Every structure is written in structure tokens, then in C-alpha cells.
Amino acid sequence: MNTAEITDLANAQAPRLITEVPGPEARARIERDGKVTSPSLPRAYPLVPKRGAGSVVEDVDGNLFLDVNAGIAVTSTGHSHPEVVEAIRRQAEDLLHYSASDFYLPIYSDVCEELDRIAPFSKPARSFLTNSGTEAVEGAIKLARFATGRQYVIGMLESFHGRSYGSVSLTASKAKYRTGFGPLLPGIHHTHFGDFEHLEQVLFKRLVSPSEVAAIVVEPILGEGGYVLPPDGWFAYLRELCDRHGILLVVDEVQSGMGRTGKMWAIEHFGVEPDIVLAGKGIGSGMPLGAMIAREDLMTWEVGAHGSTYGGNPVACAAALASLRLIEGGLMDNARDMGDLLMRGLRRIAEHHPAIRDVRGLGLMIGIQFPDHDVMSAVEQAAFHKGLLVLGCGDDVIRMSPPLVIRRDQVDAALEVFEEAVAETTGRG
């Protein structure tokens, strides 16, 4: 698409369905897909996207969908933002790839300088760029063990950190992510997100000495675990506990960072500084990029201790620089404002539909809880068939994590269609 076509699609009225969904072209593509792709891919519903702009996605049959999941919170600046597309084009014309692990790639350090500037630390930071959030988690595990000389790492039940071996060992949101893959990474323990007693009274008292714990890895807001916010004071409790025992606090902001909650980092809402912060998803507006950002005094490992052939690819870095300019240039504020509007609208809907048990979140990271998984799934599917792209998480929650460019009229449209899906599925209150 050229810039005019991107603008036209971004401004198009959505949802607008011209065929049943999935339509004939989508069904044909799904049939072809089923013959050659890994059966492990967990497709949520039969969406077959062809192109996107802003908060609008067009499928292969020409149906227009209003996207309020942003490719699982990835397309932070919207689909095909012209400034991001132009940055990618310019960089691709100059240099598609050169490994930053073995050579000095200028744009790699440009991104690291920006991450140092925005990192939620009061001290200088250094960064390691990756291809994904899960690789950032893997790097954090390695760095924490190296920097502390300790072996154990603690994660949270209901958390999600990725599917490679180290990150899936920390992940504890669904047993199926682990089934058939053991033994997993040793030295991993889990406690309860938001709990003030289990960590000290059970883990530290019965299972592992805090003097042997390298890091506690935690999402500021549980993502796949159901968009759950921590109770007041919990992160201050974790920070004090880590300081007391020399444990590193690692916050996984792969889903919650990059302005999604109305601040650059969700941890900023809770008034504590981590030791390491992990980024991914929205950092490159859809290009494969992640980052492990640590305090400078922790990033002391030796040359060759960690590397990546593709991590910090120049094209992905160009997308990140453009994305950060846009996020700081107004999209983070829009996330706060549109998030407030969306939250208020969803809570009004909940007043008339008792099947909605809770509406919670920060900025454009909002969870809507239903009685059980079946009801949640039915609402998710009903919304899709009406042209609204939402996505389940946890056991019984639908998440709304739209692009940060979403407009007021699109919020209104999303609320209208979502209420129709809830009413169709659960009956009116």
C-alpha cells in the first residue's frame, strides 16, 4: 500500500463485512494452511488478514475488521503506520542486515541509547537487543545468574514469559505449554502473583534460601494470565524483599510496555525501580525485536558471553526508533485517554450484563472477566463474526489491547459491537 491507501484504510468504517466470515477465500487459505503448517499453532479464530492500517484489518475476502487486539499487543503504532513504513523502507534500501554481535552496527547503538534514556532506572542502563520477548527473558535469566553468582530464579503462577526452554520454565499460565517437554530448566520456583506471604513463608522457609536466589521475574500486569493487576503495595514489598536479600527484580514488560498503559512502562504506575526490564511486542510496531535492559553495573559479563546473529536487525531497529518517536509524541497519551473512555464504556456495559464479572486494566490494557472459559470463548467468537477482533486470556477473560492510535469513534464502535456479542451470547441483563 502507498501512503494514500494506508490512510484510506485506516479511516474506513469498521467493522464492515461483505461476506460471511470466514469467506470463501479465507476458507481456501485455511485449507491450504492445514496441510503444511505445524499443528501446534494455536489459532484463536479463522481470521485471514491481507492488509491493515491503523486499527483496521482487511481480510482476503475484503471484510473490514476493527482490531482491538493489535496482533496480541504488537502493532503499537497501528498497522502500517506511514512513518514506521517509511523508516523501514529507507533502512532496507541502505542495509538489510549485518550482525551487531560481531560488528558495530550504528542503528543498534542508536536504539540502545534511546532505551537507556527511557529505562525506568535512576542509574545508567545498557541493553541487549533480541528478536523477540522470549529471547529477552532468556537473556535475563543468564544475566541474573551471571551477575549474582546464584542459581535459583522465581516466577509467578499464572505468568507467561514465552515458549523457549528457559522462558517456558518460568511460564506458569497453562500446563499445556509444558506438557511433553520435560525436564525443563532446573532451579525455577514459583510463587503467587500479588501474595504477601507465600514467598517468604513457603518458598524461602521450606524450599530455597533467599541467599541462593538470583532473580524474581514478574509481569507488572499479568498478560496471558488474565490481565490481572497487583494489589496496592505489592511491588514495594517485592522491591524491599529483593533489596534485603540481594535478589534482582526483573520486570517482563513485553506486553505491558511501550506506552500501552499510558506510561512508557507499566511498572511506573507502582512506584518502584526494577533492576532489569524486558521489552518486546510493541517496541517495533510489528517488526521482530525485543530488548533486555539492565542497570549498567549489572551488565558486566565478558565478551562472547551472550550474542545473537539477527538480534537488533537494522530494519527492526529503524522501526523501533520510529515507533518510540510516535509513542512519546502523543500515542502514549492517547492510550491513557482512549483507555479511560473504553474502560468507562465497558463498565457501563457490565452494569446491564451480569455475565461480565469484572472490568480491569490500565490504559489500553483491559481485561473483561466472564463466569468461565466457555462463556468467554463464545463472546470472543461472536465478536469475531461481527467484525471485532478481541482475544481471550487466562481462564475466563477477554483482553482488549488495541493499537495506541485507536480513535474515539472506533472506541464507540468497539463498545457497540462488543455489547452485541455479549448480549447474543449471554442474554441481556
N, C-alpha and C positions, 0 to 999 in steps of 0.2 A: 504494500500500500504506500502511496505517496502521502504527503502531509495533509492534503485536502481530503483524501479518502479516510485517513485516520480521524480527522476532525468530524467528518460527516457521520462516521460510525459511532464515535464517542457521543455525539449529540442525538443519535437516533432514539426514537421512543422504544423503550424496552421495559418489560417483555413484549415481544411481538412474534407470535407463532403462526406460520403459514402451512405447516403440515402437522400431522400427529408427531409426537416425539417418543422414541426416535423415528425419524422419517426414513424413506427408502434408501437414500444414500448412506445415512448413518447405519442402518441395519446391514447393508452390504459391507461397509467398512468393518463393523463389529464382527461379522462372519469371517472376513479375511484375517483380522487380528487374532481371532480364536485359534487359528491354525498354526501360528508361528511365534506367538509371544509366550513368555513364561506364565504358567497358571498361578504363580504366586502374586501377581499384580492385583491389589485389592480395589477394583473399580467400584466407585460408590453408586453410580447410575449411568445409563447409556448416553452420556454426552460425548459428541464427536466434534470438537471445535475446529473451525477452519481459520478464523482470524478474530482479533479482538482489538478494542480501542477504549481507553478509559475504563468504565465499569460495564461495558457491553461486550458480549461474546456472540459471534455468529457461528452457527454450526454448518456442516457440509450441505444441509438442505436449505439454508437461507433463513433459518429461525434465529431470532434475536433473543438472547437471554440476558437478564440482569444479574451480574456476578457479585454476590456478596460473600464469596469465599476466597477470591483473589488467588486461585490456584494453591490453596492452603496457605494463605497469608504471605504469598511470594511477590505478586505484582504490586508492590507498594505504591509506585507512582502511576498505576493503571496499566492496562495493556497498551503496549506500543506507544508510550509517551514520545512525542516528536523529539524532545531534547535528548532522551535516552537513545532513541533510534539513531539520531544524528551523531551522537558521541560514539556509538558502536560502529557506524559506517566510517567515520573518519579514522578511528583506530584500526579497523580492518584493512583499510587502504594502505596504512603505514606499516603495520606489523601484526600479523595474526597470532604468532606465538614465539616466545623464546623463554626458556626455563629460568625462572627467578631463583631457583635453588642453586644454580651453578654460575649464574652471571648477574650483572647489575641491571635490572630492568627498571628504568626510571619511573614508570607509572605505578609499579609495585610500591616503591617507597612513597610516592605521592599519596596512595591510599593509606599507607601506614601512618603518614603524618596527619592525615585527617582523622584517623581512628585515635591517635594519641590526643588530638585536640578535643574530641568529643567523648573520650572514655570517662566512665563515671568514677574516676580516681582523682584524688588531690595531688598525686605524685605522677611523674612522667611514666609513660607506657611504651611498650614495644608490642608489635603484632606479628603473627604468623598467619599468612593467608592460605586458605584451603579451597577445595572445590565445593564443599557442602558443609552443612551444620554438623552432620555426624562426624566428619573429619576433624572439625574444630573440637568436638568432645574428645575424640581420641587423642588429639594433641594435648588437651588439658590434663587428661589422666597421666600422660607421660611426663609433662612438665611438673605437675604436682608431686609425683613420686620422686622425680629427679631433684627438685628444689628442696624438698623436706627430708629426703632420705628415708621416708616412711612407705609402708606398703599398702595400707588399707584406704579405701575410698567408700564414702557413704552416699547413697542416693535416696530418693523418696519413692515410697509406694505410690502408684498411680502416675508416675512420671514417664515421660518419653524423651529419649535423647538420640534415637537413631537405631539403625539395624546392623551396623558392622559390629565385630565381636566385642570390642570394649564398650561401645555405646549401648549395645543391646543388653550387655551385662548390667548396666546402670538402669536401663529401661524396665519399668515395672507397672505398665499400664494394662497390658493384656498378656496372658500366659502364652497365647499363640505366637507371639513374637519370639519366644524362646523355645517352643516345643520342637524337639528333634535336633537341637543344635548343641546340646551339652557335650562335655563340660564347658561352661563359659569362663570368662576371665576370673581367676581367683582373687580373693581379697576385697570383694564387693559386699557391702552390707546395706540394708535398707531400714529406714525409719518412716514415720508418718508425717506427711506434709501438714504443717500447722499445729503440730503437737508439741506441748511444752514439757512433757515428762518422759516419753518413751526413749528418746535418745540417751538421756543420762541414766534413767532408772532401769532400762533393759539393755541397750547396746553397750554402753560404757561400763555398766555394772556386771553384766553377765557374759558378754561375747567378745569385746575388743577394748583394749586400753586406749584412751584418747591420745596417749603419747605415741601410739603407733598409727594414728590416722593422718593421712596426708591431706585429704580434702573432703569437704561436703559439697556435693554438686546438686544444685536445686534450680528449678524454674521459678522466677518471681511470681508467675501465674501459671498454674498447671495448664498445659495446652491439650494434648491428646487425652489427658486425664479428666477433662470436663470443664475447662475454663474456670478453675477454682481459685479464688483469691485467698491469700493468707490472712489469718486473724491479726488484729492490731497488736503490734509489739513483737510479733514472732521473728521478724528479720533482725530486730535489735537484739533479741535473745540469741539468735544464731551467731550474730557478729560477736557478741560478748563471749559466747562459748568458744568460738574459734580462736579469739584472741587469748583467752585464758589457757588454752591447750596447744597453741601453736599450729592450729589447723587452718588450711587455706579455704576460703569461701569462694566457690566457683558458681557464678550465675549463668545459666543457659538462657540467653535471650534470642535464640534462633527464631522463635515465633513471636515473642513479645517486644523485640527491639525495633529499631529503625522507625521510631515515631508512632508506632501503632497505637500506643496507649495515651497519646497526647504529650508525652515526653519522649526524648530520644531513647531512653532505656526505662523499662518498667520498674527496675529496682530503685529509680529515683523517687518514685512515689512513696517508698518505705523508709527513706532517710538513712540508709547505710551504704557504705562503700564495700564492694566485693574486692577480692584480690585478683581474680581473673573473670573476664566476661566473654561470652561466646556469641558470635553473630552469624547470621546466615539468612536464608529466605529473602526477605525484602531488601537486603543490602545491595543487590544488583538488579532489582526490578525484573527478575526472571532469568538473568544470566547466572551460571553456576559459580557461586562464590560464597565463601564463609570466612570467618576470622576468629582466631584466638588472640585476645588482647589481655596482656598481663602487666602488672606493675613492673617497671624496669628492673628493680632489684631482684625480682624473681626469675627473669629471663636470662639466666646465667649458664645455660647448657652450652656445650662445646660445639665447634664446627662439625657438622655432619650428624649431630645427634637427632635431627629431625629435618625432613625435607619433603618436597613434592614436585613432580615434573610439571603438572598443569596448574597447581595451586597458585592463584594470583595471575592467571592468564591475562594478558594485556587487554583483550576485548572485554572480559568481565570486569576488569579494573576500571575501564573507561565508563562502563555502565554504572559502576558504583559511585564514581565521582559525580556523575550527572545526577544520580539518584539522591545523593546526600545534599547536593545544592537544592534540589526540589523539595526534599523533606524539610530542610531548615528554612527554605524560602516561602513556606506557607502551608505545606501539606500536613506537617505535624500539628499545626493549629487547627487545620480543617478536621483532622482526626478527632481532636478534642471536641470541637463544636458539633460535627455530624454525629459523633458517638453519643453526646448528650441527647441530641434530638432522637436518635434511634433508640436509645435506652428508654427515654420517656415514652415513646410510642409503643414499644414492646410491653412496658409495664401497664399502659392503658389497655392493650390487648389482653394481658393476663387477668385484668380485673373482670373481663367478660368471658374468659375461658379458663375454668378451674383446672383443666388438664395441664396448664402451664404452672409448674410448681415454684419456679424461681427465674428471675432475670438478673444477671450479674455481669460485671465486667468493668473495664476502664477503656476510655476512648473507643476505638474501633476494634476492640477485642471483647466480644459479648457472647455470653452463653445463655441459652434458654433451656431450662430443665423440664422434662416431662416425667410421667409416672414410671416408665420403664423403657427398655430398648425398643420394643415393638412399636410403641406409640411414637417415639422419636423417629424411628426409621420410616414409619408411614407418613409422618409430616414431611420429612426430607424428600421422600419420593413424590408426594403430592405437590410440593413446591416446585420440583423439577418439571413436572408435567404441566405446570402453569408458567414455566419460563423463569423461575427464580432459582439461582444456584446457591444453596446452602450446604452445609456438611456436618455430619454428626461427629461427636467426640465423647469420650468417656463412655459410660454405660447408657446414659439417657439424656444427653444434652445435644442440642443443635448449636453450632457456633456460627456467628456472623463476624467475619473478618474481611470486610470489603477493601478494595483499593482505597488508598488515602485521598484519592481525587473524587470520591463519590460526592454527588451534589444533593442539595435539599430535595429537589423534585424526585431524584432517584431513591432517596431515603423514604419519601412518601409512597412511591410506587412499591418499594420492597415491603413496607409495612402492610399495605393493602393486600398484596398477593399473599404474604405470609399469613395474615389473618384468615384469608380464604382457605388456605391449605390446612390451617389448624381447625377451622370450622368444619370443613369437609371430612376431616379425619376423626375428630373427637366429638363433633356436635357443638352447638352453640351453648354458651352459658345461660 
